[in-house]
């Protein structure tokens, strides 16, 4: 089984808070927006309230997780270019 990555569903966070399926669904929308990602846009696409998504973003570290995902993707892209 592969190691759990920061952008995967977080069964348990360091703070001991289980990520909900709803939070992960909106996170995936946010993640897949790429360089144009905003919480507001993710909330609109997912049909969720912006304020609720801001709380989920903070609670489940969306900014850090997406930065790690972006760095990982750049690394993979760099390996393909070589």
C-alpha positions in Angstrom: 0.0 0.0 0.0 1.3 3.5 -0.9 2.2 6.0 1.8 -0.5 8.5 2.6 0.3 11.8 0.9 -0.8 15.2 2.4 -3.3 15.7 -0.5 -5.0 12.3 0.2 -8.0 11.9 2.4 -6.8 12.5 5.9 -8.3 9.9 8.2 -6.7 11.7 11.1 -5.0 15.1 11.2 -2.1 16.0 13.5 -4.7 17.8 15.7 -6.7 14.6 16.0 -9.6 15.9 13.9 -10.9 13.4 11.4 -11.4 15.0 7.9 -15.0 14.6 6.8 -15.9 13.3 3.3 -17.6 16.7 2.6 -14.4 18.6 3.6 -12.3 16.3 1.4 -14.7 16.6 -1.6 -14.4 20.4 -1.4 -10.6 20.2 -0.9 -10.3 18.1 -4.1 -12.2 20.8 -6.0 -9.9 23.4 -4.5 -6.8 21.3 -5.3 -7.8 20.7 -8.9 -8.3 24.4 -9.6 -4.6 24.7 -9.9 -2.9 28.1 -9.9 -6.3 29.8 -10.1 -7.5 28.2 -6.9 -9.5 30.2 -4.3 -11.7 29.0 -1.5 -14.5 31.1 -2.9 -14.4 29.4 -6.3 -14.1 25.9 -4.8 -17.1 26.7 -2.6 -19.2 27.9 -5.6 -18.3 24.8 -7.7 -18.9 22.4 -4.8 -22.2 24.1 -3.9 -21.0 24.9 -0.3 -21.0 28.1 1.7 -17.9 30.2 1.5 -17.6 30.7 5.2 -17.9 27.0 5.9 -15.2 26.3 3.3 -12.9 28.9 5.0 -13.2 27.0 8.3 -12.5 23.6 6.6 -9.5 25.1 4.8 -8.0 26.3 8.0 -8.9 23.1 10.0 -7.5 20.8 7.4 -4.5 22.8 6.2 -5.5 23.2 2.6 -2.8 25.8 1.8 0.0 23.6 3.1 -1.4 20.5 1.4 -1.9 22.1 -1.9 1.6 23.6 -1.8 3.0 20.1 -1.2 0.9 18.7 -4.0 2.1 21.4 -6.4 5.7 20.8 -5.5 5.2 17.1 -6.0 3.7 17.7 -9.5 6.5 20.0 -10.5 9.0 17.3 -9.4 7.2 14.7 -11.5 7.1 17.0 -14.4 10.8 17.7 -14.1 11.6 14.0 -14.2 9.5 13.6 -17.4 11.4 16.4 -19.1 14.8 15.0 -18.4 
